[in-house]
Amino acid sequence: MSIKKIDDRFATSPQLTVEDVAQLASEGYVAIVCARPDNEEPGQPDFDVIAREAEKHGMQAIHIPMTGAPSPEQIAEFQKAMSAIEGPVVGYCRGGGRASALYSAIGA
């Protein structure tokens, strides 16, 4: 797992695995935002699998699947989610770029 810390509130990562979730929880992350659609690539874990594991560790999990630049609706959904979360969040997608774009779009 390769975490790129943007600031104290948000970090990005390439695709997470179930095993990564426990480590993220132990590092103090309270939520995961997935910007990757399910079945984008063979073998990637479905969001539901990651979300169930996050729940086991007391973390929130939000799915905002994107295939390109974030739409106004996706930005609004992300803003709403971030407003409701207290603590550090990690966003992931295939390489971290879409998750980073979401965070940049809310001007954080």
C-alpha positions in Angstrom: 0.0 0.0 0.0 1.4 3.4 -1.0 -0.3 6.3 0.9 0.3 9.8 -0.4 -0.7 12.3 2.3 -2.2 15.5 0.9 -2.7 17.2 4.2 -3.9 16.3 7.7 -7.4 15.6 6.4 -6.9 13.6 3.3 -4.5 11.1 1.7 -4.7 9.0 -1.5 -3.8 5.5 -2.4 -3.9 3.2 -5.4 -6.3 0.2 -5.1 -6.7 -1.0 -1.5 -6.9 -4.6 -0.5 -8.9 -6.0 2.4 -5.6 -6.4 4.3 -4.8 -2.7 3.9 -7.9 -1.7 5.8 -6.7 -2.8 9.2 -3.5 -0.9 8.7 -5.3 2.2 7.8 -7.5 2.0 10.9 -4.4 1.5 13.0 -2.9 4.6 11.5 -6.0 6.7 12.5 -7.9 6.9 9.3 -11.7 7.0 10.0 -13.1 6.7 6.5 -12.3 5.4 3.0 -13.6 7.0 -0.2 -13.5 4.8 -3.3 -13.5 6.7 -6.6 -13.1 3.5 -8.6 -16.0 1.7 -10.4 -16.3 -2.0 -9.6 -15.1 -4.3 -12.3 -12.8 -1.7 -13.9 -10.1 -4.3 -14.0 -10.0 -8.0 -13.5 -9.1 -9.1 -10.0 -9.8 -5.8 -8.2 -11.8 -6.2 -4.9 -15.4 -4.9 -5.2 -16.1 -1.9 -3.1 -18.6 -3.9 -1.0 -15.7 -6.1 0.2 -13.6 -3.2 1.2 -16.6 -1.5 2.8 -17.5 -4.5 5.0 -13.9 -4.7 6.2 -13.9 -1.0 6.9 -17.0 -1.4 9.0 -15.3 -4.2 11.0 -12.7 -1.6 12.0 -15.1 1.2 12.8 -14.5 3.1 9.6 -16.9 4.7 7.2 -16.8 3.7 3.5 -18.1 5.9 0.7 -18.3 4.9 -3.0 -18.2 7.6 -5.6 -17.2 5.7 -8.8 -15.7 7.9 -11.5 -14.4 7.2 -15.0 -12.9 10.6 -15.7 -13.0 14.1 -14.2 -15.5 14.5 -11.4 -19.0 15.6 -12.3 -20.7 18.4 -10.3 -22.9 15.7 -8.7 -19.9 13.6 -7.7 -18.2 16.7 -6.2 -21.3 17.5 -4.3 -21.6 14.0 -3.0 -17.9 14.0 -1.9 -18.3 17.4 -0.2 -21.3 16.1 1.7 -19.4 13.0 2.8 -16.4 15.0 3.9 -18.5 17.4 5.8 -20.0 14.5 7.8 -16.7 12.8 8.6 -14.5 13.8 11.6 -11.0 12.8 11.1 -8.5 11.7 8.4 -9.8 10.1 5.2 -8.0 8.0 2.6 -9.4 8.1 -1.0 -8.4 5.5 -3.5 -8.9 4.5 -7.1 -6.6 2.7 -9.6 -3.7 5.0 -9.0 -5.0 7.7 -6.7 -5.6 10.4 -9.3 -9.4 10.4 -9.3 -9.5 10.5 -5.5 -7.1 13.4 -5.5 -9.2 15.2 -8.2 -12.3 14.9 -5.9 -10.4 16.4 -3.0 -9.0 19.2 -5.2 -12.5 20.0 -6.5 -13.8 20.9 -3.1 -11.0 23.4 -2.6 -9.7 21.7 0.5 
